[in-house]
Amino acid sequence: MSCYQEVLCPHCQSNNVIKAGRTIHDIQRYRCKSEACSANSFQLDYQYNAYHPHIQRQIVDMAINGSGIRDTARVLDVSRGTVMSTLKKKTEILTQINPIIHTLQTIEGGITVELQGFCEAELDEQWSYVGKKSEQRWLWYAIDHATKVVLAYVFGRRTDDVFMQLKTLLEPFNITQYYTDNWGAYARHLDEKKHCIGKQNTQNIERKNLNLRTWIKRLARKTICFSKSEVMHDTVIGLLINKVEFGMDIHQKVKV
């Protein structure tokens, strides 16, 4: 009695698969014949869990849902080095400005015309640290006052220079009104006519701060879970913002 096993491509889920030799461990290799996957071979069984195509997706998903490096390594039975290298590779696909800005522009007669963007934005900053609490790492970002969607974000110290980086990213949105707290950087660099200080109009972003701290334990105020490198800190938080706020596909393949 024979048994038939259908082999599907792990990338495109196509059954247009052929055999592609065997590994040095005598494990059958397969290759998808579709154009998008023709250069990639895969296996059904692997010597090391990290080689499974779905493991990298799980590493990223666990990172943006509060799991630390050691947590992820234990659950998925992979090394901590594998977890860190997988996350660091994702820095190449991250963007600090919401891609929705591209929908605010059109081309008429060969000339790029900027359309009216968001009118009002809430700005705030929240702290975390890398290595030790004296090395604070601040997340500066802005959300649309009406839709509560994150528009742009930057990381750095709590200084005017870092705020100016955020302000530069926000320029294409044509913001006419800024709502902030009483931190001096805002008053020094925003037009008084467009700037409103107070907690009354920043409730949405304060709630967003709480949401981010709930998702990412690196942002929790009282915790022993913290990043040891700025790259890892920025990448994990950036992945969450890119997926949840920007609607980006953070699981797309990274070109090596």
C-alpha positions as CSV (number, residue, x, y, z in Angstrom):
1,M,0.0,0.0,0.0
2,S,1.5,3.3,-1.1
3,C,1.1,6.7,0.6
4,Y,1.1,10.0,-1.2
5,Q,2.2,13.3,0.4
6,E,1.5,16.6,-1.3
7,V,4.4,19.0,-1.1
8,L,3.5,22.7,-1.0
9,C,5.9,25.6,-1.4
10,P,6.3,27.3,2.0
11,H,6.5,30.7,0.3
12,C,3.7,30.8,-2.3
13,Q,1.8,27.7,-1.2
14,S,1.9,26.3,-4.8
15,N,2.0,22.6,-5.4
16,N,4.1,23.1,-8.6
17,V,7.1,21.5,-6.8
18,I,9.9,19.3,-8.0
19,K,12.7,17.4,-6.3
20,A,16.1,19.2,-6.2
21,G,18.6,16.7,-4.9
22,R,19.5,15.8,-1.4
23,T,21.5,17.5,1.4
24,I,24.8,16.2,2.9
25,H,22.6,14.7,5.6
26,D,20.6,12.8,3.0
27,I,17.5,14.9,3.4
28,Q,15.3,15.5,0.3
29,R,15.4,19.0,-1.1
30,Y,12.5,20.5,-3.2
31,R,12.2,23.5,-5.5
32,C,9.2,25.5,-6.5
33,K,8.8,26.0,-10.3
34,S,7.0,29.3,-10.1
35,E,9.0,32.3,-11.2
36,A,8.9,34.0,-7.8
37,C,10.4,31.0,-5.9
38,S,12.4,29.3,-8.6
39,A,15.8,30.2,-7.1
40,N,14.9,29.0,-3.6
41,S,15.0,25.3,-2.5
42,F,13.4,24.0,0.7
43,Q,13.1,20.9,2.8
44,L,10.3,19.3,4.8
45,D,12.7,18.2,7.6
46,Y,15.5,20.3,9.0
47,Q,18.5,19.5,11.2
48,Y,18.0,22.9,13.0
49,N,14.6,24.5,13.8
50,A,15.8,28.0,12.7
51,Y,15.9,26.8,9.1
52,H,12.1,26.2,9.0
53,P,10.5,29.0,6.9
54,H,7.9,29.8,9.6
55,I,10.4,30.2,12.4
56,Q,11.6,33.7,11.3
57,R,8.0,34.8,11.2
58,Q,7.4,33.5,14.7
59,I,10.5,35.2,16.0
60,V,9.3,38.6,14.8
61,D,5.7,38.0,16.0
62,M,6.9,37.1,19.5
63,A,9.2,40.1,19.6
64,I,6.4,42.6,19.0
65,N,4.1,40.8,21.5
66,G,6.3,41.2,24.5
67,S,8.6,38.2,24.3
68,G,12.3,38.8,25.1
69,I,15.3,37.3,23.3
70,R,15.7,34.5,25.8
71,D,11.9,33.8,25.9
72,T,11.8,33.4,22.1
73,A,14.9,31.2,22.0
74,R,13.4,28.9,24.7
75,V,10.0,28.6,23.1
76,L,11.2,28.0,19.5
77,D,14.2,25.9,20.5
78,V,16.7,28.1,18.7
79,S,19.8,30.0,19.8
80,R,19.7,33.6,21.1
81,G,22.1,34.5,18.3
82,T,19.5,33.3,15.7
83,V,16.8,35.4,17.3
84,M,18.9,38.6,17.4
85,S,20.2,38.2,13.8
86,T,16.7,37.6,12.5
87,L,15.5,40.8,14.1
88,K,18.5,42.9,13.1
89,K,18.0,42.0,9.5
90,K,14.5,43.6,9.7
91,T,16.0,47.0,10.1
92,E,16.3,47.2,6.3
93,I,12.6,47.2,5.7
94,L,11.6,49.7,8.5
95,T,10.3,53.1,7.7
96,Q,10.0,56.0,10.1
97,I,7.2,57.8,8.2
98,N,3.7,56.5,7.5
99,P,3.5,55.4,3.8
100,I,0.0,57.0,3.7
101,I,1.8,60.2,2.8
102,H,2.2,58.9,-0.7
103,T,-1.6,59.0,-1.1
104,L,-1.5,62.8,-0.3
105,Q,0.3,63.6,-3.5
106,T,-0.7,63.4,-7.2
107,I,0.9,64.3,-10.5
108,E,-0.9,66.7,-12.8
109,G,0.7,67.7,-16.0
110,G,4.0,66.3,-14.9
111,I,4.1,68.5,-11.8
112,T,3.8,67.0,-8.3
113,V,1.1,68.7,-6.4
114,E,0.8,68.2,-2.6
115,L,-2.7,67.7,-1.5
116,Q,-4.1,68.8,1.9
117,G,-2.9,66.4,4.5
118,F,-3.8,65.9,8.2
119,C,-4.8,69.1,9.8
120,E,-4.1,68.4,13.5
121,A,-1.5,66.2,15.2
122,E,-0.6,65.2,18.7
123,L,3.1,65.0,19.7
124,D,4.7,63.3,22.6
125,E,7.8,61.4,23.8
126,Q,8.2,58.4,26.1
127,W,11.3,57.1,27.7
128,S,13.0,53.7,27.9
129,Y,16.6,52.8,28.4
130,V,19.4,50.7,26.9
131,G,21.8,48.9,29.2
132,K,21.1,51.0,32.3
133,K,18.6,53.6,33.3
134,S,21.1,56.4,33.0
135,E,21.2,55.7,29.3
136,Q,17.8,56.8,28.4
137,R,16.4,56.2,24.9
138,W,13.3,58.3,24.0
139,L,10.7,57.5,21.4
140,W,9.4,60.7,19.8
141,Y,6.3,60.4,17.6
142,A,3.2,62.1,16.3
143,I,-0.3,60.9,15.7
144,D,-3.2,62.3,13.7
145,H,-5.6,64.0,16.2
146,A,-8.7,62.6,14.4
147,T,-7.8,59.1,13.4
148,K,-5.1,58.4,16.1
149,V,-2.8,56.9,13.5
150,V,0.9,57.3,14.0
151,L,2.4,59.6,11.3
152,A,6.1,59.4,12.0
153,Y,8.6,58.5,14.8
154,V,12.2,58.9,15.7
155,F,14.5,57.6,18.5
156,G,17.1,59.5,20.5
157,R,17.8,61.7,23.5
158,R,15.3,64.1,24.9
159,T,16.9,67.0,23.1
160,D,15.8,69.7,20.6
161,D,17.9,68.1,17.9
162,V,15.9,64.9,18.0
163,F,12.6,66.8,18.0
164,M,13.8,68.6,14.9
165,Q,14.3,65.3,13.2
166,L,10.6,64.4,13.9
167,K,9.5,67.8,12.8
168,T,11.3,67.3,9.5
169,L,9.5,64.0,8.9
170,L,6.1,65.7,9.6
171,E,6.6,68.5,7.0
172,P,4.9,66.6,4.1
173,F,1.7,66.2,6.1
174,N,0.9,69.9,6.1
175,I,0.0,70.0,9.7
176,T,-1.9,73.2,10.7
177,Q,-2.2,72.5,14.5
178,Y,0.1,70.8,17.0
179,Y,-1.1,69.6,20.4
180,T,1.7,68.8,22.9
181,D,2.6,68.9,26.6
182,N,4.7,71.6,28.2
183,W,8.1,70.2,27.2
184,G,10.3,73.1,26.2
185,A,11.4,71.7,22.8
186,Y,7.9,72.1,21.4
187,A,7.5,75.7,22.4
188,R,11.0,76.6,21.1
189,H,10.5,75.2,17.6
190,L,6.7,75.3,16.8
191,D,4.8,78.4,15.7
192,E,2.8,79.8,18.5
193,K,-0.2,80.2,16.2
194,K,-0.2,76.5,15.4
195,H,0.8,75.2,18.9
196,C,-1.6,74.3,21.7
197,I,-0.2,73.2,25.1
198,G,-2.2,71.1,27.5
199,K,-3.4,67.7,28.4
200,Q,-6.9,68.3,27.1
201,N,-6.0,67.6,23.5
202,T,-3.2,65.0,24.0
203,Q,-5.4,62.2,25.6
204,N,-5.2,60.1,22.4
205,I,-1.4,60.0,22.3
206,E,-1.2,59.4,26.1
207,R,-3.4,56.4,25.6
208,K,-1.2,55.3,22.7
209,N,1.8,55.4,25.1
210,L,0.0,53.0,27.3
211,N,-0.8,50.7,24.4
212,L,2.9,50.6,23.3
213,R,4.1,49.9,26.8
214,T,1.6,47.0,27.0
215,W,2.8,45.5,23.7
216,I,6.5,46.0,24.2
217,K,8.0,45.3,27.7
218,R,11.1,47.2,26.7
219,L,8.9,50.3,27.2
220,A,7.5,49.3,30.6
221,R,8.5,51.7,33.4
222,K,9.0,49.2,36.2
223,T,10.7,46.2,34.7
224,I,14.0,44.3,34.5
225,C,13.4,43.6,30.8
226,F,15.5,46.0,28.8
227,S,17.5,46.2,25.6
228,K,21.3,45.9,25.7
229,S,21.8,47.6,22.3
230,E,20.1,50.6,20.6
231,V,19.7,48.6,17.4
232,M,17.7,45.9,19.0
233,H,15.6,48.5,21.0
234,D,14.8,50.6,18.0
235,T,14.2,47.6,15.7
236,V,11.6,45.8,17.9
237,I,9.6,49.0,18.6
238,G,9.9,50.0,14.9
239,L,8.5,46.6,13.8
240,L,5.5,47.1,16.0
241,I,4.8,50.6,14.7
242,N,5.3,49.5,11.1
243,K,2.9,46.6,11.4
244,V,0.2,47.9,13.7
245,E,0.2,51.6,12.8
246,F,1.6,51.8,9.2
247,G,0.0,48.5,8.0
248,M,3.3,47.3,6.6
249,D,4.3,43.7,5.8
250,I,7.1,43.2,8.2
251,H,7.4,39.5,7.2
252,Q,8.6,40.3,3.7
253,K,11.9,38.8,2.7
254,V,15.0,40.8,3.4
255,K,17.4,41.0,0.4
256,V,20.9,39.8,1.4
